């Protein structure tokens, strides 16, 4: 019987497969035995163990049940979710689930256009850039772009949320992907501002120290009027549900809006940037 040597360090998927084989063998089970207990074929088990087939959520849960790992800290389900959202910051997948239910969404961004307003081409340039830097894999880049498309699609519903978007002037002046990509992206912002459920504002450079945030901030109002705040740095994200800490963030957001350009002035600035005007 040929036994393929595994290379768990080659990818998260390979590490999942190698661990599955190790746990199975510690039970003294063959692939046929595990397959029968999980309700899968032995060919499927072999393909996951050798990294030829990616694990799925149902597969991971079935493995946990068969191998007695349900409720443990190191379940295969948890490992699967880490693979699936490996390119996303901690707390962000949970935030996105809440975002799809929100009745109000408030966003602030620095440097890049907020994800919910990005064109597919703009998003792809950012993802591909992360691949070239070695920050994520090509597969994770594809997942990131698809994930963003899913977020945007979730907001297209009969009663869409009210969206307040304030972005630093750097978002519209930073060139991403060349002139054609930026032109289409800026046109997307103008169209967004024209929707009945949106408010778009630019926080100009001249605000200086009056800018209330230095990092991206997302604030959600849920149907029950509870507030959720998600803020992130380059390396980590934080989801906060406590009103004692979220309300001050909302206050700071209102202060930011008061100092930012009006929507009309913001759209005028975006149109100037499209024309190449200073």
N, C-alpha and C positions, 0 to 999 in steps of 0.2 A: 504494500500500500504506500503510495507516494504521499509524503507529508510536506506541504509547502511551508517553508520557513517564513515567519512573519516579521515585519519591520514596523513595530508599533510607533517608532519615532518619526515615520515618514509623513504621517497626517493624523488628524483627530479621528478620522474614519478608520484608519488602520489600527489605532490604539484601541478603539471600541471593539474591533474584531478580535484583536489579540487578547483583550481582557475576557471577552465572551468565551474564547477557547479555554483560557486558563481556569475560569470558574467552572466551566463544564467538566473539564478533566479532573478538577479537585473533587467533583461529585462522583467521579468514576464512570461518567456517562459517555456513550458514543454520540456522534452527530444524529444518528437515527433515533436514539433515545430522547435527546433533547427536542428533536423535531416533533416527535409524537406528543410530548408533553406540552409543546408550545402551539401545536396545530399548524406547523409549517412543514415543508419538505426538507429532507436532509440536504438537498442541493441548495436550497435557500440558506440554510444555516451555514453551509460551507462557503457560500458566496459572501456572506456578511463577515465571517471569521477571517477570510483572506482579503477583505477590503474591496472585492469586486462589485459588491452591491451595498449601497448605503443603508444604514438602519432607518427605520421609521418609528413614529411614536407608538403605533399598535404593537410593532415587533418588540420594542424596548419594554413596554409594559408586560407583554407576554413572557419575555425573558425573566423579568423581575418576579413574576408570579411562579414560574416554573422552578426558578433557582432559589426561591425563598428570600428574595431581597426587598419585598414590598415593605415600605416604612423605614428602610435603612437609610443611612446618610449617603451612601454611595451607589444609588440605584442606577440601572442602565437608562431609565427614563431621564434622570438628571443629566447623565452624560450625553444623551441624545440632544437634550435642550441646549447644552453648552456647545455642541457641534452646530446645531441649527442657528443659534444666535451668537456664535463665536465672534462675529465682527461687530456686535452691538454692545453698547455699554450696559453695565449692570443696572437693572431697574427700568431700562427703556422698553423691552417687550411688554412689561406690565403696563407701563404708561400708555403705549399704543392701544392696548385693549380698552383702556378707559377713554382715550381720545375719540374712539369710534362711537362712544355714547354721549359725549359732552354736548351741552347746549350752548356753551360759550368757550372759545379757545383764544387765549392771549399768547402771542409769541414775541420774543425779542431775540435777534441774532446779530452777531458781529462777524464780519469777514466774508460770510457766504450767505446766499439766499436761503431762507428757511426751507426745509425739506418739502413741506406741504405745498410750496409754491414753485418748486423746481420743475423745469422741463425735463423729459427723459434724457435729452442730450447733455444737459448741464449735469444731471445726476451721474450719468455714465462717465463723464470726464473726471469728476471727483473720485469715483470708485476706481477707475483705471489708474489714476495718479497714486492712490493708496496701494495698489498692487505693485506699481513700479518702485515704490519706497520699501516694499517688503512688509507693509503693515498688515495686509490681508492677502488671501490667496485669490486667484482668478474666480474660483467657485464662490467664495464669499462675496466678491464684487458683484457677481450675477445675483446672488441672494439679496444683497443690499439694495440693488436697483429694483428688483422685483418686490421686495418688502416695502419700499417707498411707494411704488405704484399701488400696492394694496392699501396703504394708509390713505392715499389720495382718493382712491375709489370708495373707501368707507365713508367719506364725507359727502358723496353724491347721493343724497337721499331726499325723500319728499319734504322733510323739514330740516334743512341743513343747519348746522350750528352758526351762531354769530361768530365771525372771526376778526379779531383785532391783531394786526401785525405791525409792529414797530421794528424797523431794522436800522442799524447803524449805516451811515453813509458809505462806509467801506464795502458794504454788501453790493452796492450797485456800481461802484467804481473799480473793484477788483476784477481784473480780466480772468475769466475761466473759460478755457476751450477755444479762444479766438473770437474774432469779431462776429461771425455768423451765429455761433452758439450764444454769445452775450446778447446780440440783437434780439434773437427769439426769446431769450429769457426776460429781458427788459420789457418786451412786448407783452409777455405773459403777466408781468406785474401790473401793467396798465389795464389789461383786461380784468384782472382780479379786482382792482380798485373800483371797477365799474359795476360789480355785482351788488345786489341789494342787501346782502348779509355780510358785507365786509367793510373794514376800515383799515386803510394802509397809510402808514406814516413813516417818514424818514427822520432819524435823529441825526442832524447835521454835525459835522466836525466842530463847528463853532460852539456847540453846547459845552464843550470842554468838561470841566469838573461837575457840571450839572447833570451829566449822564448818570443815571442811578444804578446801572448794571455794567459790569465788566465782562460777564460771561453770559452765554445763551440761557434764557429762562422760558419755560412753558408753564402756563397756568390754565387749568381746566375748571369749568363750572359744570357739575354733573346735574342730571335731572332733578335730584333732591336738593339742589343748591349748595351742596358740599363742594369744597375747594380741594384741588390737587395741584401740587407744584412739582415740576421736574426741572432740575438744574444740573448742568454737567460741566466738567472741565475736560481737558484733553484726554485724561486717563480714566475718569470714573463719572458715573451718574448717580443722582440721588433723588428718590421719589419720596415726597413728604405729604402726609395727610393731616398733620396736626394743625388745627386752625390757629393756634398761638404762634406758629412760625410761618404759616402760609399767608395770613392776613397782612403782616408787614410787607411781604413780597408784593402782594396785590396793591398795597398803598404806594410802594415804590414804582410799580408799573404805571399807576395813574399819574404820578409825578413826572415820569418819563414822557407820557403822552402829552402832558400839559406843556412841556418844554420843546417837544418835537414839532416839525413842520406840520401844517394842516394837510389833509389828504390832497387838496387841490395843488398846494405848493409842492408836495412830495411828487405827485404825478408830473408836474412841470419840470422838476429836477430830473426825474427819470427820462423824460423825453429829451431833455438837453443832453444827457449822457449818451443817449442813443444817437444823437446827431453829432456826437464828438465834441460838443461845446464844453468848456471848463466849468 
